[in-house]
Structures are given as structure tokens and as C-alpha cells.
């Protein structure tokens, strides 16, 4: 069986990279190609954006302000006027028994 001890270490792509340091001695670095910096920019995919949106912290005590364009405000006012109109029996009677012309 092969002896895989320290003296049989293979240099190269998978075994490490040898280089000379400033003092002239040889040094072997294992896994020199590994990225150790966790702050590198990463292209964020759909699921990362989705998870970030749905799992964000929300301050429930903060006031929400909605700004409407003049047209949106006009439509919202008309909807409120329709929903909050006063309904009387006279109006219902007039609507149900109105004259229909063909």
C-alpha cells in the first residue's frame, strides 16, 4: 500500500504551490487557489432577491406615506364618494322601479 506521509507530498495543482519567499527559502501553500475573501461581489439571483425581500426586518411602528398623482387622487375620491354615499329607501325604490325604454 502507498505511504501517504508528509515526505511523499505531491506538489503541483492539487498538492499545493511552491514559491520562494523574500528570505530565499522554499514554502509550500496548500489550496492556494481557494477564495478566502467573503466580501467579493456576487451576482444575486431571483431566489436570493425573493428571500431578501420576504425576510426583511419591518418596523411596524413607522408611518407609511402614499403619494398619488392628481388623476389617482381623483379616482380615489370618486371611489370613496361611491362607497360612502347615503342610501335611502327612496333612492332604492327609484332605482328598482325606473322606466326602461327599448
N, C-alpha and C positions, 0 to 999 in steps of 0.2 A: 504494500500500500504506500502511496506517496506521502512524504513528510511535508506538511504544510506549515512548518515552523517559521519564525521570524527571518532566519537566514535564507529561506527559499522565496522571499518576497519578490514578486514579479513587478518590474517597472513598466510603464507604458500607459496606455489609455485606461485600462481597468485597474491596474495595480498602483497607480499613483504617478506623480510627475516629479522628476528630479531637477533641481536647479541649484546654482551656486549663489550663496548669499554674499553680502558685502565683505565678509571676513575670508572668503575663499573656500569655505567648507561646503560639502555636498549636503543637501537637505531634501528629504522626500516628503511630499504633501499628499495625503490620501484624499480622494474625492475633491480635487481642486476645481473641478468644473461645476460643483454644486452652487446654486444661487443661495446665498445666505442673507441677503438683504430683503426683508419682508416689506419694505416701503416702495417697491417698484410699482409703476403704474400698470394696471391690469384692465383690459377691455371688459367692461361689465356687460353680462348677457341679460336676457329677458328675465330669467328666474331670479337673478341677483337683484335686479331693479324691483321686481314684484315683491320679493321678500323684504327689501329695504323699505318699500312703501307701506306694506301692511303691518310690519313690526316696528314702525317708528314710535317714538315716545310722543304722546299728545298731552298738552297742558289743557285740561278740561275747564280750567278757570279763566282762560283767556277769551276775550270778547272777539266775535267773528264779525267782520265788516264786509258787506257785499255792495259793490258799486255797480249800478245799472246804467246803460245808455238811456238817452231820452225815450227812444222807442220801447225799450224793455220796460221802462218805468210806466209808460202809457198803457202797455198791455197788462202789466201787473195791477195797475189802478182799475182797469176795466174788469179784470177777473175778480178783484176784491169787491167792487161795486155789485157785480152779479151775485157773488156768493153771500153778500150781506144785505141783500135787498129785503125789504119788508114784504112779506107775503100775507095777503088778506083774503078772506073768502070771496070778496067782490072780484079781485083780480083772477082768482082761480075760476070762478063762475064765468067771468067774461071770456077767459081763455078756452074753457071747455065748450061753451055754447056760442062760439063765434060763428058768423055766417061764412060758409065756404062756397066759393064761386068756381065753377069749372069752365 
